[in-house]
Amino acid sequence: MFSGVVRAQTFAVFIDVSVIDAVYFGLMSCERHERKKEKARELRWLGFSTPQIAKMLAVKSPRTISDWTEGIPNPEWTKRPRAKDDLRVVARRMRKEGRSYREIRAEVPVSKSTLSLWLKDVPISEEQRALLEARRAGASERRATALRARRIATVERIRNESAAQIGDLDNREL
């Protein structure tokens, strides 16, 4: 622990951490834990970030602070725009229109796993789902037709090559 005055960057709130130290050193372990938890929740409501709270309360794991402050919104000043927020908005709009992941990826240059994370909570209507299934079935049918045509062409090519190698056979050779 450290003592002194700590100031929140976005609020004109001052907390004398030495007072916190004095209170904690006289308590039992379980009570100390509960007091730290209460203090962490109080500090979060005052607008402190998780790392700031962890440092003030001498808690080594920020995960502990996150658990303690669950349900309390993060301060606005800690919310920063992410690199692909604009792409996410476009992807969500396209999915709501009923587009497939492949169609979305053609316009939004991100991986399929990223799309899955971004779009897992976007509901699509039964009509849109049926349309996507119909497209998928049509694609499967076209692929089967193409594979069948390729197989027939391969068999025909092998038959012609074999006939050319063997030549004409008369009844006596058979």
HELIX and SHEET records of a PDB file:
HELIX    1   1 VAL A   17  PHE A   25  1                                   9    
HELIX    2   2 SER A   29  TRP A   45  1                                  17    
HELIX    3   3 THR A   50  MET A   56  1                                   7    
HELIX    4   4 PRO A   62  TRP A   68  1                                   7    
HELIX    5   5 GLU A   76  THR A   78  5                                   3    
HELIX    6   6 ASP A   85  LYS A   96  1                                  12    
HELIX    7   7 TYR A  101  GLU A  107  1                                   7    
HELIX    8   8 LYS A  112  LEU A  119  1                                   8    
HELIX    9   9 GLU A  126  ILE A  166  1                                  41    
SHEET    1   A 2 VAL A   5  ARG A   7  0                                        
SHEET    2   A 2 PHE A  14  ASP A  16 -1                                        
END                                                                             
